[in-house]
Amino acid sequence: MHFDRKDYSNETLLHLYQGLLKPRLIEEKMLILLRQGKVSKWFSGIGQEAISVGSTLALEPDEYILPLHRNLGVFTGRDIPLDRLFAQWQGKNTGFTKGRDRSFHFGTNEHHIVGMISHLGPQLAVADGIALADKLEDRPKVTLTYSGDGGASEGDFHEALNVAAVWQLPVIFMIENNGYGLSTPSNEQFRFKQFIDKGPAYGMQAIQVDGNNVLEVYDTVRRLAEGLRRNPRPVLIEALTFRMRGHEEASGTKYVPQELFEEWAQKDPVENYEKWLMQEGILDEEARLRFRETIKREIEEGLRIADATPMPTADAALELADMYQPFEAPDQSPAPDAPTTDKRYVDAISDGLRQSMERYPELVLMGQDIADYGGVFKVTDGFVGQFGKGRVRNTPLCESAIVGAGLGLSIKGKKSMVEMQFADFVTCGFNQIVNNLAKSHYRWGQNADVVVRMPTGAGTAAGPFHSQSNEAWFTHTPGLKVVFPSNPIDAKGLICAAIEDPNPVMFFEHKLLYRSITAPVPDVYYTTPIGKAALVREGDEMSIITYGAGVHWATALADELGLSADILDLRTLLPWDEEAVRQTVEKNGRVIILHEDTLVGGLGGEIAAWIAEHCFEHLDAPVQRVASLDTAVPFAPPLEKVFLPQQRLRQTVEKLRNY
């Protein structure tokens, strides 16, 4: 192996050596502890240390790195105290996730590291968001993110690289090509010859390095980072390497030909660099032993502290509270005499967004066609002229990358709104929402200050893929807030509240309401409290608990039938207003829960169960649920009419009246 020292000082070369040695010695200790049952799982990076160490030490300490399983050198290279690192692996409170996640599944803003989730690909888009925040603020910084060769088969890889290229973001995508995705060899993962062939297709520079040569990795990343700070753009680096142990220890290595181990053992990154340093007279035997003993003492002391720390004690209240960043929304109700303007539902949302953009200069809007075109529903029409294309950003067709970028913006203290062109398309970004945004604060204390706007609902003969009511996918996900306004006044107040809230909010907007309803909406900025229902009509025959278009269906039917009913508009579906539900149930004793979503698995089942559990003694009749048919949404208007629940609502009201 050839090492070119160029003009690097002996001090730098020895610093790289210590950087290589520490993760190797930690790994050797961890493998012993694993056999002793003191560590539950281990993903070994032996043989790949030069990539993590070389690239980490090449960056400035405040530049973010997004590592994977085999990047222990990133964490040690950023000088994380070993007792905290060991406590993290043991599930102790003094780790970084309070025992809630394992291994390198954590982040630390103090050390400018954002750890992985098990799905491998999503962190690449988060890197885009971090780099975008730096670019918007004209900060000359670089973001480094890793991908294995196997993980690069994920769609997230393509989306993140494409967005970085289109937006010219200063991201270094480091591909650790070790030839295997767990046990699947490269020739069963992809057909191209090498990853650097992908660079030109994205319009980005691509460089291949010897991933076992720490000096080559360090020099390459250092030079590229200097250039990217001056001229922001993405770069792909393919680091050729090999892992000398299994994907994780339990999986073994029997699937790997023995000759590969023999070949790559000759390329060991630690042994070869150490040998070269000694040949060059930069390192002598005394210093070699001293470095090892110093690191071993540090490891033993870190283990002593971590071992002495007790396992966490479960506290249900704390666990529930930590799903969200604490936030007490100030009362920002409009004054009773505030001037109003008649606005349609769609215009009210647009007005709330515009005023939020004025109020929060850190707010960035992202979505397909939202810039000059103004979005397919024209919610952001005219925004580019007022706020510019930096803050009102057209995106490629890549929901996952844009939601992930929203989390990256949050890490740098920004807010973001992501518009799904139709709620149906959120499936393409589902993983980022339910596994990254929703769990980030619970896992390592990083809030996801992201609002995902969701044009939803049927009634427009748009068929199965532009009409779904999919709010129940998200009401089952702790860590999210789910909002669904039914009228223009609440639509403006709730979009302002959602953007103000530092937690991730799924904001549902019924497309049929956009231009069909109008109300006098206050002109001033105001918020409507998240988590509070509204009693839109009072009566004593029964209670209809609903939201969205259901509020209008229930109101119209009550007028037609002369029905005296409480109509409770939930407005927020997660968390929903239990006290408001309790009050109306106790008052009337007869309850219908109405929603446009399909019946099985809909939110109505959860509310009905809660009523049965907490209000049973106040019921005068069984709780009734009314919802759409358990089918996909049909296209033809006669079929859609039967699918939707209006006619069944009428029948259920008559049934409950006569019970």
GIRARA-V851090 format. One record per residue. N is the residue number from 1. RES is the residue in three letters. SS is DSSP state (A for helix, B for strand, O for the rest). NEAR is the number of other C-alpha atoms within 8 Angstrom. D_LAST is the distance of its C-alpha to the last C-alpha in Angstrom with 2 decimals. Layout:
# GIRARA-V851090
N;RES;SS;NEAR;D_LAST / N;RES;SS;NEAR;D_LAST
This chain:
# GIRARA-V851090
1;MET;O;5;86.04 / 2;HIS;O;3;87.58 / 3;PHE;O;9;86.83 / 4;ASP;O;6;87.95 / 5;ARG;O;7;88.18 / 6;LYS;O;4;89.06 / 7;ASP;O;4;89.72 / 8;TYR;O;7;87.29 / 9;SER;O;6;88.78 / 10;ASN;A;7;89.20 / 11;GLU;A;6;86.69 / 12;THR;A;8;84.02 / 13;LEU;A;11;84.86 / 14;LEU;A;10;84.61 / 15;HIS;A;8;81.34 / 16;LEU;A;13;79.93 / 17;TYR;A;11;81.32 / 18;GLN;A;9;79.61 / 19;GLY;A;12;76.40 / 20;LEU;A;13;76.69 / 21;LEU;A;10;77.70 / 22;LYS;A;11;74.88 / 23;PRO;A;12;71.95 / 24;ARG;A;11;74.12 / 25;LEU;A;10;74.92 / 26;ILE;A;9;71.32 / 27;GLU;A;11;70.22 / 28;GLU;A;8;72.86 / 29;LYS;A;8;71.61 / 30;MET;A;10;67.96 / 31;LEU;A;9;68.78 / 32;ILE;A;8;70.37 / 33;LEU;A;10;67.37 / 34;LEU;A;12;65.05 / 35;ARG;A;7;67.05 / 36;GLN;O;7;66.84 / 37;GLY;O;7;63.05 / 38;LYS;O;8;63.19 / 39;VAL;O;11;61.71 / 40;SER;O;7;58.64 / 41;LYS;O;9;59.37 / 42;TRP;O;11;62.15 / 43;PHE;O;10;62.72 / 44;SER;O;13;66.47 / 45;GLY;O;14;68.33 / 46;ILE;O;10;71.76 / 47;GLY;O;13;73.85 / 48;GLN;O;14;71.85 / 49;GLU;A;17;72.67 / 50;ALA;A;15;75.00 / 51;ILE;A;14;72.21 / 52;SER;A;12;70.10 / 53;VAL;A;16;73.11 / 54;GLY;A;16;75.11 / 55;SER;A;12;72.33 / 56;THR;A;12;70.97 / 57;LEU;A;10;74.41 / 58;ALA;A;10;75.16 / 59;LEU;O;11;72.47 / 60;GLU;O;6;72.37 / 61;PRO;O;7;70.45 / 62;ASP;O;6;67.79 / 63;GLU;O;11;66.98 / 64;TYR;O;11;63.75 / 65;ILE;B;13;63.77 / 66;LEU;B;14;60.83 / 67;PRO;O;13;61.89 / 68;LEU;O;11;60.66 / 69;HIS;O;11;61.08 / 70;ARG;O;9;64.83 / 71;ASN;O;11;65.76 / 72;LEU;A;11;66.66 / 73;GLY;A;14;69.69 / 74;VAL;A;12;67.52 / 75;PHE;A;10;66.23 / 76;THR;A;12;69.64 / 77;GLY;A;11;71.27 / 78;ARG;O;9;69.18 / 79;ASP;O;6;70.37 / 80;ILE;O;10;67.04 / 81;PRO;O;7;67.93 / 82;LEU;A;11;67.96 / 83;ASP;A;12;66.26 / 84;ARG;A;13;63.18 / 85;LEU;A;11;63.36 / 86;PHE;A;12;63.65 / 87;ALA;A;15;60.85 / 88;GLN;A;17;58.64 / 89;TRP;A;11;59.42 / 90;GLN;A;12;58.77 / 91;GLY;O;15;55.35 / 92;LYS;B;15;56.63 / 93;ASN;O;12;55.44 / 94;THR;O;9;58.81 / 95;GLY;O;14;58.28 / 96;PHE;O;13;56.62 / 97;THR;O;15;53.02 / 98;LYS;O;14;52.52 / 99;GLY;O;13;52.24 / 100;ARG;O;8;49.37 / 101;ASP;O;10;51.39 / 102;ARG;O;12;54.60 / 103;SER;O;10;58.06 / 104;PHE;O;8;58.58 / 105;HIS;O;10;54.93 / 106;PHE;O;14;55.46 / 107;GLY;B;10;56.95 / 108;THR;B;10;59.14 / 109;ASN;O;8;59.87 / 110;GLU;O;5;62.76 / 111;HIS;O;9;64.49 / 112;HIS;O;12;63.06 / 113;ILE;B;13;61.49 / 114;VAL;B;13;58.06 / 115;GLY;O;12;57.30 / 116;MET;O;15;55.55 / 117;ILE;O;10;52.18 / 118;SER;O;5;52.21 / 119;HIS;O;6;51.51 / 120;LEU;O;10;55.15 / 121;GLY;O;12;55.02 / 122;PRO;O;16;52.86 / 123;GLN;A;14;55.54 / 124;LEU;A;16;57.73 / 125;ALA;A;16;55.46 / 126;VAL;A;15;55.19 / 127;ALA;A;16;58.99 / 128;ASP;A;16;58.73 / 129;GLY;A;14;56.63 / 130;ILE;A;15;59.11 / 131;ALA;A;15;61.99 / 132;LEU;A;10;60.25 / 133;ALA;A;12;59.89 / 134;ASP;A;11;63.60 / 135;LYS;A;12;64.54 / 136;LEU;A;8;62.54 / 137;GLU;O;6;64.35 / 138;ASP;O;6;67.74 / 139;ARG;O;7;68.13 / 140;PRO;O;9;70.70 / 141;LYS;O;10;68.73 / 142;VAL;O;14;67.97 / 143;THR;B;13;64.96 / 144;LEU;B;13;65.55 / 145;THR;B;14;62.93 / 146;TYR;B;12;63.39 / 147;SER;B;14;62.14 / 148;GLY;B;11;63.18 / 149;ASP;O;14;64.25 / 150;GLY;O;10;61.18 / 151;GLY;A;11;58.74 / 152;ALA;A;13;60.38 / 153;SER;A;9;58.66 / 154;GLU;O;8;55.35 / 155;GLY;A;8;54.17 / 156;ASP;A;13;54.24 / 157;PHE;A;13;58.02 / 158;HIS;A;9;58.38 / 159;GLU;A;12;55.97 / 160;ALA;A;12;57.66 / 161;LEU;A;12;61.16 / 162;ASN;A;9;60.33 / 163;VAL;A;12;58.78 / 164;ALA;A;14;61.73 / 165;ALA;A;13;64.14 / 166;VAL;A;6;62.46 / 167;TRP;A;6;62.21 / 168;GLN;O;9;65.58 / 169;LEU;O;13;64.31 / 170;PRO;O;16;66.81 / 171;VAL;B;15;65.32 / 172;ILE;B;12;67.37 / 173;PHE;B;14;65.50 / 174;MET;B;12;67.23 / 175;ILE;B;14;66.70 / 176;GLU;B;14;67.75 / 177;ASN;B;12;68.81 / 178;ASN;O;10;69.41 / 179;GLY;O;9;69.01 / 180;TYR;B;11;65.84 / 181;GLY;B;13;62.08 / 182;LEU;O;7;61.52 / 183;SER;O;8;63.19 / 184;THR;B;8;63.01 / 185;PRO;B;9;66.40 / 186;SER;A;11;66.93 / 187;ASN;A;6;67.75 / 188;GLU;A;7;64.21 / 189;GLN;O;10;62.73 / 190;PHE;O;7;64.55 / 191;ARG;O;6;67.35 / 192;PHE;O;6;69.21 / 193;LYS;O;5;72.35 / 194;GLN;O;6;71.72 / 195;PHE;O;9;69.19 / 196;ILE;A;11;71.65 / 197;ASP;A;10;71.38 / 198;LYS;A;9;67.92 / 199;GLY;A;13;69.25 / 200;PRO;A;9;70.81 / 201;ALA;A;7;67.69 / 202;TYR;A;9;65.79 / 203;GLY;O;7;68.75 / 204;MET;O;12;69.59 / 205;GLN;B;9;72.61 / 206;ALA;B;13;72.54 / 207;ILE;B;9;74.95 / 208;GLN;B;9;75.52 / 209;VAL;B;11;76.88 / 210;ASP;B;10;78.01 / 211;GLY;O;14;75.07 / 212;ASN;O;14;77.30 / 213;ASN;O;13;79.83 / 214;VAL;A;14;78.67 / 215;LEU;A;12;81.39 / 216;GLU;A;13;80.48 / 217;VAL;A;15;76.78 / 218;TYR;A;13;77.62 / 219;ASP;A;10;80.08 / 220;THR;A;9;77.88 / 221;VAL;A;12;74.80 / 222;ARG;A;11;76.95 / 223;ARG;A;8;78.65 / 224;LEU;A;8;75.46 / 225;ALA;A;10;73.64 / 226;GLU;A;8;76.51 / 227;GLY;A;9;76.25 / 228;LEU;A;14;72.46 / 229;ARG;A;11;72.62 / 230;ARG;A;7;75.02 / 231;ASN;O;6;73.43 / 232;PRO;O;11;69.72 / 233;ARG;O;12;68.75 / 234;PRO;O;16;67.30 / 235;VAL;B;13;69.50 / 236;LEU;B;14;68.85 / 237;ILE;B;13;70.96 / 238;GLU;B;14;71.10 / 239;ALA;B;13;72.42 / 240;LEU;B;12;73.75 / 241;THR;O;13;73.34 / 242;PHE;O;10;72.30 / 243;ARG;O;11;70.30 / 244;MET;O;10;72.29 / 245;ARG;O;11;69.34 / 246;GLY;O;13;65.94 / 247;HIS;O;11;62.97 / 248;GLU;O;11;62.00 / 249;GLU;A;11;63.92 / 250;ALA;A;6;61.63 / 251;SER;A;7;62.02 / 252;GLY;O;9;65.80 / 253;THR;O;7;68.29 / 254;LYS;O;5;69.14 / 255;TYR;O;5;68.01 / 256;VAL;O;8;70.75 / 257;PRO;O;7;74.29 / 258;GLN;A;6;76.75 / 259;GLU;A;6;79.24 / 260;LEU;A;8;76.85 / 261;PHE;A;10;76.82 / 262;GLU;A;8;80.59 / 263;GLU;A;8;80.91 / 264;TRP;A;10;78.60 / 265;ALA;A;8;79.95 / 266;GLN;O;6;83.13 / 267;LYS;O;9;81.17 / 268;ASP;O;10;79.64 / 269;PRO;A;13;79.02 / 270;VAL;A;13;79.98 / 271;GLU;A;7;83.04 / 272;ASN;A;10;84.52 / 273;TYR;A;12;84.16 / 274;GLU;A;10;85.58 / 275;LYS;A;8;88.50 / 276;TRP;A;9;89.24 / 277;LEU;A;10;89.21 / 278;MET;A;11;91.69 / 279;GLN;A;7;93.90 / 280;GLU;O;7;94.01 / 281;GLY;O;7;94.91 / 282;ILE;O;9;91.81 / 283;LEU;O;11;90.48 / 284;ASP;O;8;92.65 / 285;GLU;A;7;91.95 / 286;GLU;A;6;91.82 / 287;ALA;A;8;89.23 / 288;ARG;A;9;87.23 / 289;LEU;A;8;86.97 / 290;ARG;A;8;86.32 / 291;PHE;A;9;83.37 / 292;ARG;A;9;81.87 / 293;GLU;A;8;82.37 / 294;THR;A;8;80.92 / 295;ILE;A;10;77.73 / 296;LYS;A;9;77.43 / 297;ARG;A;8;77.73 / 298;GLU;A;9;75.04 / 299;ILE;A;10;72.77 / 300;GLU;A;8;73.45 / 301;GLU;A;9;72.85 / 302;GLY;A;13;69.58 / 303;LEU;A;11;68.45 / 304;ARG;A;9;69.57 / 305;ILE;A;9;67.41 / 306;ALA;A;13;64.37 / 307;ASP;A;8;64.71 / 308;ALA;A;6;64.89 / 309;THR;O;9;61.61 / 310;PRO;O;6;58.67 / 311;MET;B;7;55.60 / 312;PRO;O;9;52.71 / 313;THR;O;4;50.32 / 314;ALA;O;5;46.69 / 315;ASP;O;6;44.78 / 316;ALA;A;6;41.14 / 317;ALA;A;6;40.98 / 318;LEU;A;7;44.11 / 319;GLU;A;10;43.00 / 320;LEU;A;7;39.80 / 321;ALA;A;9;41.77 / 322;ASP;O;11;44.43 / 323;MET;O;12;42.13 / 324;TYR;O;10;42.61 / 325;GLN;O;11;45.58 / 326;PRO;O;6;44.91 / 327;PHE;O;6;44.29 / 328;GLU;O;4;43.40 / 329;ALA;O;7;42.62 / 330;PRO;O;4;44.28 / 331;ASP;O;6;42.35 / 332;GLN;O;7;43.39 / 333;SER;O;7;40.98 / 334;PRO;O;9;42.55 / 335;ALA;O;5;43.90 / 336;PRO;O;4;41.88 / 337;ASP;O;4;44.84 / 338;ALA;O;9;45.53 / 339;PRO;O;7;46.50 / 340;THR;B;8;44.02 / 341;THR;B;9;44.35 / 342;ASP;B;8;41.77 / 343;LYS;B;12;41.23 / 344;ARG;B;13;39.26 / 345;TYR;A;17;37.31 / 346;VAL;A;13;40.24 / 347;ASP;A;11;42.81 / 348;ALA;A;14;41.09 / 349;ILE;A;13;41.27 / 350;SER;A;11;44.87 / 351;ASP;A;9;45.72 / 352;GLY;A;13;44.34 / 353;LEU;A;11;46.32 / 354;ARG;A;9;49.45 / 355;GLN;A;9;49.31 / 356;SER;A;11;48.71 / 357;MET;A;11;51.77 / 358;GLU;A;7;53.75 / 359;ARG;A;6;52.52 / 360;TYR;O;7;53.06 / 361;PRO;O;6;56.32 / 362;GLU;O;7;55.60 / 363;LEU;B;12;52.52 / 364;VAL;B;13;53.09 / 365;LEU;B;11;50.90 / 366;MET;B;15;51.02 / 367;GLY;B;14;49.55 / 368;GLN;O;12;50.48 / 369;ASP;O;11;51.90 / 370;ILE;O;16;50.92 / 371;ALA;O;14;54.47 / 372;ASP;O;9;56.34 / 373;TYR;O;9;53.61 / 374;GLY;O;14;50.98 / 375;GLY;O;14;48.38 / 376;VAL;O;9;46.58 / 377;PHE;O;6;44.13 / 378;LYS;O;9;47.02 / 379;VAL;O;11;45.55 / 380;THR;O;10;49.03 / 381;ASP;O;12;51.02 / 382;GLY;O;8;54.16 / 383;PHE;A;13;53.83 / 384;VAL;A;11;56.99 / 385;GLY;A;6;59.09 / 386;GLN;A;6;57.95 / 387;PHE;A;10;57.67 / 388;GLY;O;9;59.79 / 389;LYS;O;8;59.34 / 390;GLY;O;8;59.81 / 391;ARG;O;10;56.45 / 392;VAL;B;14;54.64 / 393;ARG;B;12;55.27 / 394;ASN;B;10;54.76 / 395;THR;O;11;54.15 / 396;PRO;O;6;54.91 / 397;LEU;O;5;52.05 / 398;CYS;O;10;51.40 / 399;GLU;A;11;48.14 / 400;SER;A;15;49.04 / 401;ALA;A;15;52.39 / 402;ILE;A;13;51.11 / 403;VAL;A;12;48.33 / 404;GLY;A;17;50.99 / 405;ALA;A;14;53.37 / 406;GLY;A;17;50.79 / 407;LEU;A;15;51.01 / 408;GLY;A;16;54.79 / 409;LEU;A;16;54.74 / 410;SER;A;14;52.68 / 411;ILE;A;12;55.34 / 412;LYS;O;8;57.85 / 413;GLY;O;7;55.75 / 414;LYS;O;12;54.32 / 415;LYS;B;14;50.86 / 416;SER;B;15;49.64 / 417;MET;B;14;46.99 / 418;VAL;B;14;46.54 / 419;GLU;B;11;44.94 / 420;MET;B;14;43.35 / 421;GLN;O;11;43.93 / 422;PHE;O;10;40.49 / 423;ALA;A;16;38.04 / 424;ASP;A;11;38.41 / 425;PHE;A;11;42.06 / 426;VAL;A;10;41.35 / 427;THR;A;6;41.53 / 428;CYS;A;9;45.30 / 429;GLY;A;13;45.31 / 430;PHE;A;9;42.57 / 431;ASN;A;9;44.97 / 432;GLN;A;12;46.58 / 433;ILE;A;10;43.25 / 434;VAL;A;12;41.58 / 435;ASN;A;10;44.81 / 436;ASN;A;13;47.23 / 437;LEU;A;16;45.52 / 438;ALA;A;15;42.62 / 439;LYS;A;12;44.82 / 440;SER;A;13;48.01 / 441;HIS;A;15;47.51 / 442;TYR;A;14;46.24 / 443;ARG;A;12;49.16 / 444;TRP;A;12;52.09 / 445;GLY;O;10;51.03 / 446;GLN;O;9;51.38 / 447;ASN;O;14;48.58 / 448;ALA;O;15;47.65 / 449;ASP;O;15;47.54 / 450;VAL;B;17;46.03 / 451;VAL;B;13;43.29 / 452;VAL;B;12;42.15 / 453;ARG;B;13;40.76 / 454;MET;B;13;38.34 / 455;PRO;B;12;37.68 / 456;THR;B;16;34.44 / 457;GLY;O;12;31.67 / 458;ALA;O;15;31.23 / 459;GLY;O;10;31.05 / 460;THR;O;6;34.83 / 461;ALA;O;10;35.45 / 462;ALA;O;10;37.48 / 463;GLY;O;10;36.57 / 464;PRO;O;10;36.07 / 465;PHE;O;9;38.61 / 466;HIS;O;12;38.06 / 467;SER;O;15;34.29 / 468;GLN;O;14;32.81 / 469;SER;O;11;30.46 / 470;ASN;O;10;32.13 / 471;GLU;O;9;31.30 / 472;ALA;A;10;29.80 / 473;TRP;A;7;33.31 / 474;PHE;A;11;34.44 / 475;THR;A;13;31.61 / 476;HIS;O;6;32.59 / 477;THR;O;9;36.17 / 478;PRO;O;8;37.22 / 479;GLY;O;13;39.90 / 480;LEU;O;15;38.36 / 481;LYS;B;13;36.40 / 482;VAL;B;15;33.98 / 483;VAL;B;14;33.36 / 484;PHE;B;12;31.39 / 485;PRO;O;14;31.73 / 486;SER;O;15;29.68 / 487;ASN;O;12;32.14 / 488;PRO;A;18;35.92 / 489;ILE;A;12;36.22 / 490;ASP;A;10;34.57 / 491;ALA;A;13;36.33 / 492;LYS;A;17;39.70 / 493;GLY;A;14;38.94 / 494;LEU;A;14;37.47 / 495;ILE;A;13;40.30 / 496;CYS;A;15;42.77 / 497;ALA;A;13;41.00 / 498;ALA;A;11;40.88 / 499;ILE;A;14;44.60 / 500;GLU;A;6;45.39 / 501;ASP;O;10;43.60 / 502;PRO;O;12;46.11 / 503;ASN;O;13;43.54 / 504;PRO;O;16;42.48 / 505;VAL;B;12;39.63 / 506;MET;B;13;37.79 / 507;PHE;B;13;37.08 / 508;PHE;B;14;34.68 / 509;GLU;B;13;35.12 / 510;HIS;B;12;33.01 / 511;LYS;A;9;35.60 / 512;LEU;A;10;33.59 / 513;LEU;A;13;33.42 / 514;TYR;O;12;37.18 / 515;ARG;O;9;38.30 / 516;SER;O;8;35.19 / 517;ILE;O;10;34.30 / 518;THR;B;11;36.69 / 519;ALA;B;12;36.64 / 520;PRO;B;9;39.35 / 521;VAL;B;12;40.33 / 522;PRO;B;11;42.77 / 523;ASP;O;8;46.21 / 524;VAL;O;7;47.10 / 525;TYR;O;10;46.37 / 526;TYR;O;10;43.26 / 527;THR;O;13;40.75 / 528;THR;O;11;36.99 / 529;PRO;O;10;36.21 / 530;ILE;O;10;35.19 / 531;GLY;O;11;32.29 / 532;LYS;O;11;30.63 / 533;ALA;O;12;27.34 / 534;ALA;B;8;27.00 / 535;LEU;B;9;24.23 / 536;VAL;B;8;24.79 / 537;ARG;B;9;22.27 / 538;GLU;O;9;20.59 / 539;GLY;O;10;17.44 / 540;ASP;O;10;14.94 / 541;GLU;O;11;11.47 / 542;MET;B;14;11.36 / 543;SER;B;17;14.24 / 544;ILE;B;13;15.67 / 545;ILE;B;13;18.49 / 546;THR;B;13;21.05 / 547;TYR;O;15;24.79 / 548;GLY;O;15;27.40 / 549;ALA;A;10;26.48 / 550;GLY;A;11;22.75 / 551;VAL;A;13;23.29 / 552;HIS;A;9;24.56 / 553;TRP;A;9;21.90 / 554;ALA;A;11;19.13 / 555;THR;A;10;21.34 / 556;ALA;A;8;22.17 / 557;LEU;A;10;18.63 / 558;ALA;A;11;17.70 / 559;ASP;A;8;20.85 / 560;GLU;A;7;20.16 / 561;LEU;A;6;16.69 / 562;GLY;O;6;17.59 / 563;LEU;O;10;14.95 / 564;SER;O;10;15.72 / 565;ALA;B;13;15.40 / 566;ASP;B;15;17.69 / 567;ILE;B;15;19.35 / 568;LEU;B;18;21.35 / 569;ASP;B;14;24.29 / 570;LEU;O;13;25.53 / 571;ARG;O;15;28.98 / 572;THR;B;16;30.37 / 573;LEU;B;13;28.96 / 574;LEU;B;10;31.60 / 575;PRO;O;8;31.59 / 576;TRP;O;10;28.08 / 577;ASP;O;11;27.25 / 578;GLU;A;6;25.50 / 579;GLU;A;6;25.84 / 580;ALA;A;10;24.19 / 581;VAL;A;10;21.18 / 582;ARG;A;10;21.14 / 583;GLN;A;8;21.36 / 584;THR;A;12;18.47 / 585;VAL;A;15;16.14 / 586;GLU;A;10;17.43 / 587;LYS;A;7;17.07 / 588;ASN;A;12;13.45 / 589;GLY;O;13;11.69 / 590;ARG;O;14;9.39 / 591;VAL;B;14;11.73 / 592;ILE;B;14;12.83 / 593;ILE;B;14;16.39 / 594;LEU;B;14;18.30 / 595;HIS;B;14;21.87 / 596;GLU;B;12;24.36 / 597;ASP;B;12;25.74 / 598;THR;B;13;24.85 / 599;LEU;O;13;21.94 / 600;VAL;O;6;23.99 / 601;GLY;O;7;25.99 / 602;GLY;O;10;24.65 / 603;LEU;A;9;24.40 / 604;GLY;A;11;20.60 / 605;GLY;A;11;20.88 / 606;GLU;A;8;23.16 / 607;ILE;A;9;21.03 / 608;ALA;A;12;17.90 / 609;ALA;A;8;20.27 / 610;TRP;A;9;21.69 / 611;ILE;A;11;18.45 / 612;ALA;A;9;17.71 / 613;GLU;A;7;21.30 / 614;HIS;A;6;21.72 / 615;CYS;O;12;18.52 / 616;PHE;A;8;16.54 / 617;GLU;A;4;16.81 / 618;HIS;A;8;15.23 / 619;LEU;O;13;11.91 / 620;ASP;O;6;8.70 / 621;ALA;O;9;6.88 / 622;PRO;O;7;9.20 / 623;VAL;O;11;11.49 / 624;GLN;B;9;11.53 / 625;ARG;B;11;15.04 / 626;VAL;B;13;16.34 / 627;ALA;B;13;20.05 / 628;SER;B;12;22.94 / 629;LEU;O;10;23.83 / 630;ASP;O;7;25.84 / 631;THR;O;6;29.02 / 632;ALA;O;6;31.91 / 633;VAL;O;12;31.64 / 634;PRO;O;11;32.99 / 635;PHE;O;10;35.67 / 636;ALA;O;8;35.18 / 637;PRO;A;9;32.89 / 638;PRO;A;6;30.81 / 639;LEU;A;9;30.23 / 640;GLU;A;14;29.53 / 641;LYS;A;8;26.92 / 642;VAL;A;9;24.93 / 643;PHE;A;11;25.64 / 644;LEU;O;12;24.20 / 645;PRO;O;13;20.46 / 646;GLN;A;7;20.06 / 647;GLN;A;8;18.64 / 648;ARG;A;9;16.19 / 649;LEU;A;11;15.14 / 650;ARG;A;9;14.38 / 651;GLN;A;8;12.25 / 652;THR;A;11;10.28 / 653;VAL;A;9;9.92 / 654;GLU;A;8;8.64 / 655;LYS;A;8;6.11 / 656;LEU;A;9;5.04 / 657;ARG;A;8;5.74 / 658;ASN;O;5;3.81 / 659;TYR;O;5;0.00
